[in-house]
Structures are given as C-alpha cells and as structure tokens.
Amino acid sequence: MAGPSTAERGERQQESSGPPPARGPRRPRLRTIVILAAVLVLLAAGSGWALYGSRWLRVTHVSVSGTRVLTPAEVRAAAAVPVGKPMISVDTEGIEARLRRKLPRIDTVDVVRSWPHGIGLKVIERTPVLLVRKGRNFVEVDDEGVRFATVSQAPTGVPMLELSVSRTGSGAASFRRFGRDRLVREAVRVAGDLPGAVSRATRTVRVRSYDAIALELGDGRTVAWGSGENGRAKARALTALMKAAPGARHFDVSVPTAPASSGS
C-alpha cells in the first residue's frame, strides 16, 4: 500500500507545527473553596465574639468635656451610659437625645466612642443673653429665645428683660398681634445686635411694644431702640452718637438714619 504523498506530509507538518490549543481557566479546587469559607466563618465569629462577647471592648469609663455651669457628674447621671456593656452596642443617638431632654441647658452634645473602653460626652451649653424674673428666681433665655433654665441668682453681666406692655392703646394691639413669645424674641434680637460696650453696660431691656424697645444702662443712661429691625445700622448709629455726645443721657436710634441725643 502506498504511503502518504509529499503534499499530505507537508500539510500534516504545518498542522503539527502550529501553537497548541488554548486551555480554559482552571477552576478553583473544591478543597480550596471549603478552606476559604471556613476561614471567613471563623473570622466573622471571632469578630462578633470580640465585639459582643469578650470583656476586651466594653465600656469602663465616661468622660465629659465642655461644661461651664453643669458639672460632669450631672451630665454622666443624665446620660446613663451603660457601663459594662459592649462598646459596639452603645446607642449614641439615644444618649444625645436623653441629655438634651433631661438637661435643657445643653445646646449640643456629641457622644463619641473612644476605643477600646471609653465613651466621651462633648457638651456645649446654652449662653443666656437675657433674664426674665420669675418670683424670686430668674429664667435664663438664650440667643434663640429658648428659656432653658431657672436659677436663684442672676448671672453677672446678663440684662434683665421687662415686658411692660400696656393693656390699652398701641401696646395692647401689639401684644395681641405678636404675642409674648414673639416680643421676647425681638428683645433677644436687640440684645444680640448691641455693640460690645453697650451690651456689657446694659442692665435692662424694656419692651413696651413690638416697635418700642428701650435699654437702660448701668449708669442711668437710656437708649430708645425701636423695633428689632435694622439692628446693625442702629448699632453703628449708637456707637457714633455716643462718641459725638459723650455727656448725653438719652439716645434715640429708632430711626438709624436720624439718630438723636439729649440730656447732660
């Protein structure tokens, strides 16, 4: 029987000299998959145990910072941080809400985890800008008009708010229209716009109506401020007026474009 021809042998040599056929990607062996899965399970279980079951990451102390009037002990008591519980399980938002509810003097509070064992309570207290007399006590009012605390002794340097609204005439109409809370907020607005030197010297902010707010300074001088509108312009006008007439006893900046002074 005749062997393959020369042409056939050439074709076979060309086919055998070509690159080997590509192999598909090797699939991970089942044993490797099982080992990796077991390692992941063990890591997850270990992490869960470390966070929740072990004694390594539990709350052992609570630190307080930022207090001025409140004491750290008062803040800790109101916070009721669960000492001894796992750090990861502490409800920081719940603690913040509880502090603001129990201690209205607190304006903002930040509850932070200080790993591995501490909880930090960073407090910012409200600052009174006005006082309202309540019997023998004083109610502190902050720059947002919030009445946040009642104290038996008036803080130094905080003016007294007096609402002397008439029951007849424009004062009564103003009271019916705006209400007590709005008038208090207007007084707070005025107190916040006062020049520094005037603010420190102010002893009383008297409100007769929405547009009739006046100041009484510690040395007996008075300022007719008007409404709480245009506060910055009134502050500039008052500063200039007091420099121009240092001996005056009465100042009127209710119309800041036409300020006036009188008395000596």
Buried (B, 14 or more C-beta within 10 A) or exposed (E): EEEEEEEEEEEEEEEEEEEEEEEEEEEEEEEEEEEEEEEEEEEEEEEEEEBBEEEEBBBEEBEBEBBEBBEBEBBBEBBEBBBEEBBEEBEBEEBBEBBBEBBBBBBEBEBEBEEEBBBBBEBBBBBBBBBBEEEEBBBBBBBEBBBBBEBEEBEEEBBBBBBEBBEEEBBEBBBEEBEEEBBBBBBBBBBBBBBEEBBEBBBBBBBBBBBBBBBBBEEEBBBBBBBBBBBEBBBBBBBEBBEEBEEBBBBBBBBBEEBBBEEE
